[in-house]
């Protein structure tokens, strides 16, 4: 059985990644940050797994740059 997906709202995303709201949305527009998903008529949230993959990609990129 698949575990249900966990979604984070913007304040939790800001805390998790350490970026401000404006920076997050600029990176979404640039295609360098996971886009949110619509969870209601006026609400969006981020898939925790997508954010974790994004962070892992950053770590991999840093390791490659240091080698």
KEDO-587321 format. One line per field, with one value per residue (C-alpha): x, y, z. Coordinates in nm, 3 decimals. Layout:
BEGIN
xx: X	...
yy: Y	...
zz: Z	...
This chain:
BEGIN
xx: 0.000	0.133	0.179	-0.019	0.174	0.259	0.216	0.369	0.225	0.448	0.554	0.681	0.860	1.028	1.146	1.261	1.467	1.575	1.462	1.217	0.883	1.001	1.311	1.105	0.865	1.151	1.313	0.981	0.952	1.310	1.240	1.496	1.255	0.963	0.630	0.343	0.028	-0.324	-0.492	-0.798	-0.960	-0.725	-0.460	-0.134	0.116	0.443	0.494	0.743	0.901	0.962	1.129	1.344	1.450	1.534	1.749	1.924	2.001	2.157	2.375	2.484	2.566	2.775	2.968	3.038	3.155	3.396	3.561
yy: 0.000	0.344	0.595	0.916	1.217	1.490	1.851	2.160	2.510	2.811	2.889	2.533	2.547	2.874	2.715	2.398	2.560	2.883	3.111	3.398	3.388	3.614	3.402	3.083	3.227	3.371	3.027	2.863	3.106	3.024	2.650	2.591	2.516	2.272	2.429	2.407	2.206	2.340	2.186	2.408	2.699	2.949	2.726	2.574	2.346	2.173	1.799	1.706	1.439	1.693	1.929	1.648	1.553	1.917	1.935	1.608	1.751	2.057	1.839	1.630	1.945	2.085	1.758	1.750	2.113	2.042	1.745
zz: 0.000	-0.094	0.183	0.138	0.010	0.253	0.147	0.304	0.300	0.232	0.592	0.635	0.297	0.396	0.720	0.545	0.268	0.438	0.156	0.158	-0.025	-0.309	-0.372	-0.380	-0.638	-0.849	-0.858	-0.949	-1.242	-1.343	-1.321	-1.045	-0.760	-0.739	-0.827	-0.581	-0.648	-0.616	-0.311	-0.308	-0.490	-0.323	-0.168	-0.287	-0.118	-0.202	-0.223	0.050	-0.172	-0.452	-0.205	-0.067	-0.422	-0.493	-0.178	-0.266	-0.610	-0.449	-0.228	-0.526	-0.724	-0.441	-0.405	-0.780	-0.774	-0.491	-0.663
